[in-house]
Amino acid sequence: EQAHQRVAPSLLLNQRFYAALTM
C-alpha cells in the first residue's frame, strides 16, 4: 500500500520533469 501511494507523486513529478524537458 505504501509503495502504491508513493507511485502517485512519483508519476506526477516525472510528468512535470518531462514537461520541463520538452519545454
C-alpha positions in Angstrom: 0.0 0.0 0.0 2.8 2.4 0.9 4.5 1.7 -2.4 1.4 2.5 -4.4 0.9 5.8 -2.5 4.5 6.7 -3.3 4.0 5.9 -7.0 1.3 8.6 -7.4 3.6 11.6 -6.5 6.5 10.0 -8.4 4.5 9.8 -11.6 3.3 13.4 -11.2 6.9 14.5 -10.6 8.0 12.5 -13.6 5.4 14.1 -15.8 6.4 17.6 -14.6 10.0 16.8 -15.3 9.2 15.5 -18.8 7.1 18.7 -19.5 10.1 20.9 -18.4 12.4 18.8 -20.7 10.1 19.2 -23.7 9.8 22.9 -23.0 
